Amino acid sequence: MFGHPPHLVGGIIESMDTNIKAVVGLILLLAMSTLGGLLTSVPVENASLATSKTKAPAKRVLGSVVTVGEAEIDMLFLARVDTGAQTCSLHTAEKVVLNGSRFMEDNIGKTIRFRIENRQSESQWLERPIAEVRLITTSEGEETRYLVPMTLTCAGVEREVLVSLNDRSRMSFSMLLGRNFLAGEFVVDVSRADETSGTSKLLTSGL
């Protein structure tokens, strides 16, 4: 029936009695509705397939040592990349909590003033709100530290993360770059030298 031209189909229907016409008309309407639904669903399925084939952007590859900047200051830090560390850590030579309490947890939300240093003997005072107090486990034991928000830059990526403040004067690197900066953006190849961010120049300046 569906292979006949429309005018022939109409002629066939006209030759039928009223009840049969009604039944046949209903069948034709249902068939056309079903066919129309199938045709309109094709572009949606194709769009879904196209979306599923879209590749995720490639992650940047870092070596075990990189150069890191802070968006609001003109200083660079030599950082060790540590995928085992949850948060970043920055060397702090001095720090004081404004109107602080002797109980660290009571200082959350208050402003901390601290002096940061890099291995080029550059130094600067900063002020940040204390976002968190956390017990950090290190190779030397456990230590309770303040965490503050900082906007770090590395290999073309800028990201605001929480950074723990601690004395790293006895360590080789003034900063440790942890997972809260690396996650979703980087993979680490420990055999790869950092050739793009000036690490070799910083290394020769003395640690």
N, C-alpha and C positions, 0 to 999 in steps of 0.2 A: 504493500500500500504506500510506503514512504518513498518508493522509487518513482511514482507517478508525478507528473507536473502538477502544480497547484490547481490549474483550471479543471483538470481531469478529476482530481480528488473532490473538488467542489461539486462536479457533476454527479459523481457517485453518491455523495451525501444527499443531493437534491432528490435522487430517485428513491430514497428510503423513506419509510414512514417516520412520523415525528419522534417516537421513542427511540428508534434505532439511530436517528440523527443525533439525538442528545447523547447517547452512549458513545457513538463513534467520535463525536466532537470532543467529549471529555477525554477519550483515549488519546486523541491527537494533541490536545493541550498538555496532558501529562507527559507525553513523549517529547514534545518540543521543550517543555520546561526542564526535563532531565538532560536533554542534549545541550541546552544552553548552559546548564550548571557545569557540565563536563568541560565545555569549551572555555568558560571563564576561569576554571580552576587551573588550567595549564600554565598561564603566566606566573601564578603564585608559586607553583611547584618549581618552576624554572628559577624564579628569584631565590627560593630557599636553597636550591642547589648551588647557585652562584655565590650566595653568602657563605655556605659551608666550605667552598673552595678557596675563600680569601685567606691568604697566609698571614700569620701573626708577624709583626715586625721583628727583625733579627735583634738579638740582645748583643750589647757591646761586650767585648772581651777585655778583662783587666789582668795585669800581672799581679804579683804578690806585693808590690810596692808601687804606690801612685802618689801624685801630687793633688792635694785638695785645697780648695779655696773656701772662703766664707763670703757670702754675697754682699754683706754690708761693710766689710773692711778690706783693706789692701794688703793682705798677708796670705802667704802660701804655707802649707804644712805638708811635710813628708809623712805619709800614712802607710801603716801596714794593713793590708787587706786581710780580714779575719772572718771567714764564713762561720766560725764557731761562736762568735760573739753576737749577742742579740742586738746590742746598741753600739753606737759610735762613742768614742771616748777621746777627750782632748786634754792636753797638759795645761794645768792651771797652777801658776806660781803662787798666787795669793787670791783669797776670796773672803768676802764679808757679806752677811745677810743684813739688809737694812731693817732696823727695828726687829732683829731676829730673836728667836727663843733658843734656849740651849737644847731643846728637844727638836730634832730635825724635822719630824713629821708636822710640827706646829708651824713650820716655815713655808709649807706648800702654799703657793699663791703670792708669797712675798717676793720682793726684788732682791736678787743677789748681784753684787758687784765683784767682778773677778778679772784677774790679769792673765792673759794668755801669752805664751812665748812659742816661737818656732826655733829651729836649729840654726837660723841665721842671725840669732840674737835680736830679732825684732820682737817688740812687746807692745801690747795694747790693753787698755782697760775696757771692759764691756759691762753692760747691765742687761739682765734678762729676768723674766719671772720664773720662779721655781715651779716646774710642772709636776714633778714627781720626786719621791725619795725611794731609792731602790737598793736592795742588798745585792751586790755584785760579787760573783765568785770569780777569782783570778787564780793564777798559778801559785800565788803567794798566800792564798786564803780568801776570806770574805771581807768585804768593805762596804759600808753604807755610804751612798753618794747622792748628791743632788743631780737631777736631770733638768736641762733647760732646752728650749727650742732654739735651733740654729738652722740657717739656710746654707747648706753645703753645696759646692759645685765640684764636679769631677768628670772628665772626659765628655764634656758637653751636656751633662745632666745636672739640673738644679733641683734640689729637693729639700724641703723643711723636715727635719727629723729631731728627735730628742737626743741630746748628747750628754754623757756623764762627765762631770768635772772632777779631775783627780790629778795628783802629782805624778807625772811621768818622767821626772828629771833623771831617774836612773835607767830609763828605758831607751832603746835605740831610736824610737820614733815618737814624735810629739803628738801623733794622732793614731787612733785605731779606727778603721772603717768597718763597721759592723753590718749585720744583715738588714737593719731597718733602713739603710741607704741602698744596699745592693739589690734587695728583693725586687724581682720583676723587671729589672733593667740590665743586669750584668751577669756574666758568667766569669769565673776566675780560672786562669791558666797559670799555675805557679811557675811554669818554665818560661813564661813570656815576659820579656822586659818591657817596661812602659816607655814607648818611643814617642808619645804624642804630648805628654804633659810636663816635660822638663825634669823628670825624676833624676836623670843622670847628672844634670847641672847641680841640683840640690845635694845629691850625694857627695859630690866633690867639694862641697862647701864645708864639709865636716859635720859629724854627728855628735 
